[in-house]
Amino acid sequence: MKRTFGIVVAVALLATGLSVSPAANAAPKVNPPKCTKSKAVPHDPKKVVQPTKSLKSLPRTIIFSTNCGDIVVETVGKKAPVTITALTTLARAGYFDQSLCHRLTTQGLFVLQCGDPTASASGSPTGWKGYMDENLPVGKVMTYPAGTVAMANSGPNTNGSQIFFVFGDSSLQPNYTIWGKVTSGLDILNSIASLGAVQPDGKGQYVYAGDGFPVQLVAIEKVIIK
């Protein structure tokens, strides 16, 4: 669940009005989200000390306040204490503030991936060691149904700060910690997805793609812990 491409160029173009070539894939059916402009840009992440113990009182709700609206997540609590403790620690330190969601997939896999302040798909909290996988959907027919919120990783027990919101039923391998469920804002995610994603074609153009940077720039402005 990690992917890197010409993110800085894409962000700059999207912020000023991206010209997309129709040559590769036709533009998706559009259901525009109600988004505001954001000042968020790729940046070095804040340094945050990694927690060594799980919180005694885990938050029940985490709200991702974005420039397109609030995405409210109900956590799974004690099913993923290490993960929720890590995310809570990062959120309270402002790690996610003014960070861009860097990846949108709309074909076969339906997710919006966020949580990397560098927006490169390779960012992780400085100095942190990857922490354990939890609450994996082993044995489930539909592993990641719409509304699921999970951790992105680069292999077993390599979790950091990157997360993904599932806006359509997705049958991934059961390798990604499920830590919450969207209780409000799924409509926002689907509206963002309706505008599609783009990738560079190597010829100086950007084309619609099933996996790329979201056409609608999405920024996490702040995260509220309840």
C-alpha positions as CSV (number, residue, x, y, z in Angstrom):
1,M,0.0,0.0,0.0
2,K,2.8,2.4,-0.7
3,R,3.4,4.1,-4.1
4,T,5.6,7.0,-5.3
5,F,5.4,9.1,-8.4
6,G,5.9,12.8,-9.4
7,I,4.0,14.0,-6.4
8,V,5.5,17.5,-6.0
9,V,4.8,18.4,-9.6
10,A,1.3,16.9,-9.4
11,V,0.5,18.9,-6.3
12,A,1.7,22.2,-7.9
13,L,-0.3,21.6,-11.1
14,L,-3.4,20.5,-9.2
15,A,-3.2,23.6,-7.0
16,T,-3.2,25.9,-10.1
17,G,-5.6,23.9,-12.3
18,L,-4.3,20.7,-13.8
19,S,-4.6,20.0,-17.5
20,V,-5.3,16.4,-18.0
21,S,-4.8,14.6,-21.3
22,P,-7.8,12.3,-22.2
23,A,-5.5,10.0,-24.2
24,A,-5.1,7.2,-21.6
25,N,-8.5,6.9,-19.8
26,A,-11.7,8.8,-20.1
27,A,-12.5,11.1,-17.3
28,P,-14.7,9.6,-14.6
29,K,-18.3,10.5,-13.9
30,V,-18.1,13.6,-11.8
31,N,-20.0,14.2,-8.5
32,P,-18.0,17.2,-7.3
33,P,-17.2,17.4,-3.6
34,K,-17.6,20.7,-1.7
35,C,-14.0,21.5,-1.0
36,T,-12.2,24.7,0.0
37,K,-8.7,25.7,-1.0
38,S,-5.9,24.5,1.3
39,K,-2.5,25.9,2.0
40,A,-1.2,22.3,2.7
41,V,2.0,21.3,0.8
42,P,4.4,18.4,1.1
43,H,6.7,19.0,4.1
44,D,9.0,17.3,6.5
45,P,7.1,15.6,9.3
46,K,7.1,16.8,12.9
47,K,9.3,14.8,15.2
48,V,7.2,12.8,17.6
49,V,8.4,10.4,20.3
50,Q,7.1,6.9,19.7
51,P,4.9,5.6,22.5
52,T,6.2,2.5,24.4
53,K,2.9,1.6,26.1
54,S,-0.7,1.5,25.0
55,L,-3.0,4.1,26.3
56,K,-5.1,3.0,29.3
57,S,-8.1,4.9,27.8
58,L,-8.3,4.6,24.1
59,P,-10.3,7.2,22.1
60,R,-13.6,6.1,20.7
61,T,-13.7,8.6,17.9
62,I,-11.1,10.3,15.7
63,I,-12.2,13.1,13.4
64,F,-10.2,13.9,10.3
65,S,-11.0,17.5,9.5
66,T,-10.2,18.0,5.8
67,N,-10.7,20.8,3.3
68,C,-13.5,18.7,1.8
69,G,-15.3,18.1,5.2
70,D,-15.0,16.0,8.3
71,I,-14.4,12.3,8.1
72,V,-15.5,10.7,11.4
73,V,-14.0,7.4,12.4
74,E,-15.2,5.1,15.2
75,T,-12.2,3.2,16.5
76,V,-12.1,-0.6,17.2
77,G,-10.7,0.2,20.7
78,K,-9.0,-2.8,22.4
79,K,-8.9,-4.8,19.2
80,A,-6.0,-2.5,18.0
81,P,-4.5,-0.8,21.1
82,V,-1.0,-0.3,19.7
83,T,-2.2,1.2,16.5
84,I,-4.8,3.5,18.1
85,T,-2.2,4.7,20.6
86,A,0.3,5.5,17.9
87,L,-2.3,7.4,15.8
88,T,-3.5,9.3,18.9
89,T,0.0,10.3,19.8
90,L,0.7,11.6,16.3
91,A,-2.6,13.4,16.1
92,R,-2.2,15.1,19.4
93,A,1.3,16.3,18.4
94,G,-0.1,17.8,15.2
95,Y,1.7,15.4,12.9
96,F,-1.2,15.1,10.5
97,D,-2.0,18.8,10.4
98,Q,-1.8,20.4,6.9
99,S,-0.9,17.1,5.2
100,L,-2.0,16.0,1.8
101,C,-3.7,12.7,0.9
102,H,-1.4,11.4,-1.7
103,R,-3.0,8.4,-3.3
104,L,-6.4,7.5,-4.7
105,T,-7.3,4.2,-6.3
106,T,-10.6,3.7,-8.2
107,Q,-10.3,0.4,-10.1
108,G,-10.6,-2.9,-8.2
109,L,-9.2,-1.2,-5.0
110,F,-11.2,1.7,-3.7
111,V,-9.1,3.7,-1.2
112,L,-7.9,7.2,-0.4
113,Q,-4.5,7.0,1.3
114,C,-3.3,9.7,3.7
115,G,-1.0,10.3,6.7
116,D,2.3,11.1,5.0
117,P,3.3,14.7,5.4
118,T,5.9,14.4,2.7
119,A,3.2,13.2,0.3
120,S,5.7,10.9,-1.3
121,A,4.1,7.6,-0.2
122,S,7.3,6.7,1.6
123,G,7.1,9.0,4.6
124,S,7.0,7.7,8.2
125,P,7.5,9.2,11.7
126,T,11.2,10.0,12.1
127,G,13.0,7.5,14.3
128,W,10.0,5.2,14.7
129,K,10.3,1.4,14.5
130,G,7.4,-0.3,12.6
131,Y,4.8,-1.6,15.1
132,M,2.8,-4.7,15.1
133,D,-0.2,-5.6,12.9
134,E,-3.5,-5.9,14.7
135,N,-7.1,-6.9,14.0
136,L,-6.3,-8.4,10.6
137,P,-9.5,-9.7,8.7
138,V,-8.2,-13.2,8.3
139,G,-10.9,-15.6,7.1
140,K,-13.3,-12.9,5.9
141,V,-14.9,-13.1,2.5
142,M,-14.8,-9.4,2.1
143,T,-11.7,-8.3,3.8
144,Y,-12.0,-4.5,3.5
145,P,-15.6,-3.4,3.0
146,A,-16.6,0.2,2.4
147,G,-16.1,2.4,5.4
148,T,-13.1,0.5,6.7
149,V,-10.1,2.5,7.9
150,A,-6.8,0.6,8.0
151,M,-3.1,1.1,8.2
152,A,-0.9,1.1,5.0
153,N,2.4,-0.7,5.3
154,S,5.3,-2.0,3.3
155,G,5.3,-5.5,4.9
156,P,4.4,-7.3,8.1
157,N,4.7,-5.1,11.3
158,T,5.9,-2.0,9.5
159,N,3.1,0.3,10.5
160,G,3.8,4.0,10.9
161,S,1.5,6.9,10.1
162,Q,0.0,6.1,6.7
163,I,-3.7,5.1,6.7
164,F,-6.3,4.4,4.1
165,F,-10.0,5.1,3.9
166,V,-12.0,2.4,2.0
167,F,-14.9,4.0,0.1
168,G,-15.9,0.9,-1.9
169,D,-15.8,-2.9,-1.0
170,S,-12.2,-4.0,-1.6
171,S,-10.8,-7.5,-1.5
172,L,-7.2,-7.0,-0.4
173,Q,-5.0,-9.6,1.2
174,P,-5.7,-9.5,5.0
175,N,-2.4,-7.8,5.7
176,Y,-3.5,-4.4,6.9
177,T,-4.5,-3.5,10.4
178,I,-8.2,-2.4,10.6
179,W,-8.5,0.2,13.3
180,G,-11.7,2.0,12.6
181,K,-14.9,2.5,10.6
182,V,-16.2,5.7,8.9
183,T,-19.4,6.7,10.6
184,S,-19.7,10.0,8.8
185,G,-18.0,11.3,5.6
186,L,-18.2,8.3,3.3
187,D,-20.2,10.5,0.9
188,I,-17.2,12.9,0.9
189,L,-14.8,10.1,0.0
190,N,-17.0,9.0,-2.8
191,S,-17.3,12.5,-4.2
192,I,-13.5,12.9,-4.1
193,A,-13.2,9.6,-5.9
194,S,-15.7,10.6,-8.6
195,L,-13.2,13.2,-9.9
196,G,-10.6,10.5,-10.4
197,A,-6.9,10.2,-10.1
198,V,-4.0,11.1,-12.4
199,Q,-0.4,10.0,-13.1
200,P,2.3,11.4,-15.3
201,D,2.6,9.7,-18.7
202,G,6.3,10.4,-19.1
203,K,5.7,12.8,-21.9
204,G,5.0,15.9,-19.8
205,Q,1.3,15.2,-19.6
206,Y,-1.0,13.9,-16.8
207,V,-3.6,11.3,-17.6
208,Y,-6.5,9.8,-15.7
209,A,-5.5,6.6,-14.0
210,G,-7.0,4.0,-11.6
211,D,-4.2,4.6,-9.2
212,G,-2.6,8.0,-8.7
213,F,-2.8,11.4,-7.1
214,P,-6.4,12.6,-6.5
215,V,-7.5,15.2,-9.0
216,Q,-9.3,17.0,-6.1
217,L,-6.5,18.1,-3.7
218,V,-7.4,16.7,-0.3
219,A,-5.7,18.0,2.8
220,I,-6.1,16.9,6.4
221,E,-6.2,20.3,8.2
222,K,-6.3,18.8,11.7
223,V,-7.2,15.7,13.6
224,I,-9.6,15.8,16.6
225,I,-9.4,13.0,19.2
226,K,-12.5,12.3,21.3
